[in-house]
């Protein structure tokens, strides 16, 4: 089974399913989104979307509770249309006090039967805002946590995430994009910490992708990050650079299927 472990809701939903069928992707771990760059009609629209994304990644948008709830609603609509193709991860505002965090997770993640929490996009120096997210994960039977780990995060930020992972050893923590430009140092943390994993989407280079999936194949999850990545190209890259079929199979689906109990 081939599973895209990280893509976002894109419209129209049917086009995503067609793309999955064409690329031979059996299931997608689908994430909510607060904006839709795939709707851009021209370069000016793209530029506006990227400015929004940069502000989001820099932590300038705040918790956006209402916006995130709308995004979860879009996510649930997509899953209800294709329950056999999508597994849901829902966004949760970081930085809230513990009680409202638990309430938000209960209402938006648990009640919707979502499998995990994320994508968390934080500015550098803001990792402490995730503390109550980890506490909520523990409260709700160790929900997996997916964290954007490319720019603007530094390796110091990634180390702080790894310390939280150590403090909550039963909570699976997925670092997005192979740690970005900090990939080399991040691999050492992945080897050390059993509940820390890597997503391959938006990899820094094909050299980096090849180096990591062949070094720690059991800790890597195939991801596309649609609409920013292409399903077929992303799949082909793993198939081309994996040294063995066993490595390719593990990265392309077996690892995340085991973690999330996907059958």
NORPESUL-V740447 format. One record per residue. N is the residue number from 0. PSI is psi as a letter, one per 40 degrees, with the letter a starting at -180 (none if undefined). Layout:
N|PSI / N|PSI
//
This chain:
0|h / 1|h / 2|h / 3|h / 4|e / 5|h / 6|i / 7|i / 8|h / 9|i / 10|i / 11|i / 12|d / 13|d / 14|d / 15|d / 16|d / 17|d / 18|d / 19|d / 20|d / 21|d / 22|e / 23|f / 24|h / 25|d / 26|i / 27|h / 28|h / 29|h / 30|i / 31|i / 32|i / 33|e / 34|i / 35|g / 36|d / 37|e / 38|e / 39|h / 40|e / 41|i / 42|d / 43|d / 44|d / 45|d / 46|d / 47|d / 48|d / 49|d / 50|d / 51|d / 52|d / 53|d / 54|d / 55|d / 56|d / 57|e / 58|f / 59|e / 60|e / 61|a / 62|d / 63|f / 64|d / 65|d / 66|d / 67|d / 68|d / 69|d / 70|d / 71|d / 72|d / 73|d / 74|d / 75|d / 76|d / 77|d / 78|d / 79|d / 80|d / 81|g / 82|d / 83|e / 84|d / 85|h / 86|h / 87|h / 88|h / 89|i / 90|i / 91|h / 92|h / 93|i / 94|e / 95|i / 96|i / 97|d / 98|d / 99|d / 100|d / 101|d / 102|d / 103|d / 104|d / 105|d / 106|d / 107|d / 108|d / 109|d / 110|d / 111|e / 112|f / 113|i / 114|d / 115|a / 116|h / 117|i / 118|h / 119|h / 120|h / 121|i / 122|i / 123|h / 124|e / 125|e / 126|d / 127|d / 128|e / 129|e / 130|d / 131|d / 132|d / 133|d / 134|d / 135|d / 136|d / 137|d / 138|d / 139|f / 140|f / 141|f / 142|h / 143|i / 144|h / 145|h / 146|h / 147|h / 148|e / 149|a / 150|h / 151|e / 152|i / 153|i / 154|d / 155|d / 156|d / 157|d / 158|d / 159|d / 160|d / 161|d / 162|d / 163|d / 164|d / 165|d / 166|d / 167|g / 168|e / 169|e / 170|h / 171|h / 172|h / 173|h / 174|h / 175|i / 176|f / 177|f / 178|e / 179|b / 180|e / 181|f / 182|d / 183|d / 184|d / 185|d / 186|d / 187|d / 188|d / 189|d / 190|d / 191|d / 192|h / 193|d / 194|e / 195|h / 196|i / 197|i / 198|i / 199|e / 200|i / 201|f / 202|i / 203|d / 204|i / 205|d / 206|d / 207|d / 208|d / 209|d / 210|d / 211|d / 212|d / 213|e / 214|d / 215|f / 216|d / 217|e / 218|e / 219|h / 220|h / 221|h / 222|i / 223|d / 224|f / 225|h / 226|e / 227|e / 228|i / 229|h / 230|d / 231|d / 232|d / 233|d / 234|d / 235|d / 236|d / 237|d / 238|d / 239|d / 240|e / 241|h / 242|d / 243|i / 244|d / 245|d / 246|d / 247|d / 248|d / 249|d / 250|d / 251|e / 252|d / 253|d / 254|d / 255|d / 256|d / 257|d / 258|d / 259|e / 260|f / 261|h / 262|none
//
